[in-house]
């Protein structure tokens, strides 16, 4: 396990031997004058499945936004395939990296098929608005995510779980091999959380996507992700396999939580059983 | 190179409340490809036909009726002197101004409403037409009074209105811009500008001579009376540039609708696209209002009517432009024929448009922005 205190430089450990797709170097992220993330280094390798965890307000969503080029770093930089992401044209980024915001809004009345079709935007131009490839990719994305039957339904009439599937279908249609998801399971009941994470896991396993997901639920993160990145107060505290990261000590350090960590009886991944909140 | 046109049957959604998406048609010709909903094609075609019929009717109607045959002969270059003057110099430019102003307002309304994701975001509410009113009323009431008044009077009412609208648009843009434009903030800033403009207009009117105030009031209502080629020509030229720009923005608008983060994730340079959309919309409104005054309700109602006719998730640009043209042309025809006294067209667009929108709202369940 690699841990570090907020003072020491944080370490990062790639989980697979693949080449580095996305990297953060000395990242400082701020909204106006308020610094949210400080001195963060991180590398994400090709074909990895990483979950970013941490307490509310630790800067994990902010980090994801910076990795997706939605937020310009106050210092440091993000590298996409070795190239500074801020210097890469928006459209090139959109062809390499897909991003699902935390609570994306679909305009009222927009159908699932139209939503998924919007995923093709980075591949289209004014003349080339709907190529045969676009059509095939969208149809395949709909059927792969089991949204074929709902294709003509307005997105705003779907249940939360179906809506999230529709957005993931759009990300799939975008055709990027890097996908960043910001808390895709928010507001979903447990069975739909599982449903969405199974779909994300299939994106990784069957479609070879490199996945980075911000998650709240530690047990689900440990079960689905190959690698956990734990943050607190804008600093990367630990990074490694779920077994390396989810220790009783880390839960106390990062979440102020006294907890027992036992093997998940189904998946064997570490499972957190909370005891009580620690006062600091 | 092969051209393919295919139709895709889209099934009616089983749940109540959903609207049938309608058939889609795909068009491919070499590297060029596009996809439309049938209704998004049919509505503009029908609206264009309505504009042509209303315009043709309008050419023959008025205080001095001219038969259809004579109108056609005159248009073809023949016909007697008096009829030529009435048709070509009096009625044709007036009708053309009506068509163009209606199209510009409908299109600008669709741009603003889609961009702000808010059906209230029309140039009437955002204070841009109010800015034009301030300019025009100042030019009418202050001319001869002071040196500033001289300047305004010399500018003429249309140019003063144009300056007022552009000034309001520039203020709106600058005050609402915060490294990008937020629809909600745009509406709030717009409403503040609207109130300020209203206060300025009222202040100018209360201090004005009664005949000036009356002339100003007619202008504020929006009128096509006595519009000539002097208004039609510049309007035609500016729309020849602005309408293609606006229609080209349609593709990006469809993605901007998702909000900044999603749009950026899909490869759109959001701030640049937002700026371009708002600038084009402001220019459309300014040129329209300079020509005919702030014809009420067109920009607010027409896009909402058009989206209910075509279906879909946002006001269609082309259909909004053509429906706007049809509404203004039709209202102008009514004011000049059926009604006992020639009313400013703006009174009728509000009187006709508002009940129609209410009917659509009562009939339909869904309200896309």
Boltz contact constraints between the chains, C-beta under 6 A:
constraints:
  - contact:
      token1: [A, 70]
      token2: [B, 261]
      max_distance: 6.0
  - contact:
      token1: [A, 70]
      token2: [B, 264]
      max_distance: 6.0
  - contact:
      token1: [A, 90]
      token2: [B, 267]
      max_distance: 6.0
  - contact:
      token1: [A, 90]
      token2: [B, 269]
      max_distance: 6.0
  - contact:
      token1: [A, 91]
      token2: [B, 267]
      max_distance: 6.0
  - contact:
      token1: [A, 94]
      token2: [B, 266]
      max_distance: 6.0
  - contact:
      token1: [A, 94]
      token2: [B, 267]
      max_distance: 6.0
  - contact:
      token1: [A, 99]
      token2: [B, 265]
      max_distance: 6.0
  - contact:
      token1: [A, 101]
      token2: [B, 261]
      max_distance: 6.0
  - contact:
      token1: [A, 101]
      token2: [B, 262]
      max_distance: 6.0
  - contact:
      token1: [A, 104]
      token2: [B, 262]
      max_distance: 6.0
  - contact:
      token1: [A, 105]
      token2: [B, 259]
      max_distance: 6.0
  - contact:
      token1: [A, 107]
      token2: [B, 257]
      max_distance: 6.0
  - contact:
      token1: [A, 107]
      token2: [B, 313]
      max_distance: 6.0
  - contact:
      token1: [A, 108]
      token2: [B, 368]
      max_distance: 6.0
  - contact:
      token1: [A, 109]
      token2: [B, 313]
      max_distance: 6.0
  - contact:
      token1: [A, 109]
      token2: [B, 366]
      max_distance: 6.0
  - contact:
      token1: [A, 109]
      token2: [B, 368]
      max_distance: 6.0
  - contact:
      token1: [A, 110]
      token2: [B, 313]
      max_distance: 6.0
  - contact:
      token1: [A, 111]
      token2: [B, 21]
      max_distance: 6.0
  - contact:
      token1: [A, 121]
      token2: [B, 255]
      max_distance: 6.0
  - contact:
      token1: [A, 121]
      token2: [B, 266]
      max_distance: 6.0
  - contact:
      token1: [A, 122]
      token2: [B, 266]
      max_distance: 6.0
  - contact:
      token1: [A, 122]
      token2: [B, 267]
      max_distance: 6.0
  - contact:
      token1: [A, 127]
      token2: [B, 32]
      max_distance: 6.0
  - contact:
      token1: [A, 128]
      token2: [B, 33]
      max_distance: 6.0
  - contact:
      token1: [A, 129]
      token2: [B, 33]
      max_distance: 6.0
  - contact:
      token1: [A, 129]
      token2: [B, 34]
      max_distance: 6.0
  - contact:
      token1: [A, 130]
      token2: [B, 26]
      max_distance: 6.0
  - contact:
      token1: [A, 130]
      token2: [B, 33]
      max_distance: 6.0
  - contact:
      token1: [A, 130]
      token2: [B, 34]
      max_distance: 6.0
  - contact:
      token1: [A, 130]
      token2: [B, 35]
      max_distance: 6.0
  - contact:
      token1: [A, 131]
      token2: [B, 33]
      max_distance: 6.0
  - contact:
      token1: [A, 152]
      token2: [B, 10]
      max_distance: 6.0
  - contact:
      token1: [A, 152]
      token2: [B, 11]
      max_distance: 6.0
  - contact:
      token1: [A, 152]
      token2: [B, 13]
      max_distance: 6.0
  - contact:
      token1: [A, 152]
      token2: [B, 21]
      max_distance: 6.0
  - contact:
      token1: [A, 153]
      token2: [B, 13]
      max_distance: 6.0
  - contact:
      token1: [A, 154]
      token2: [B, 18]
      max_distance: 6.0
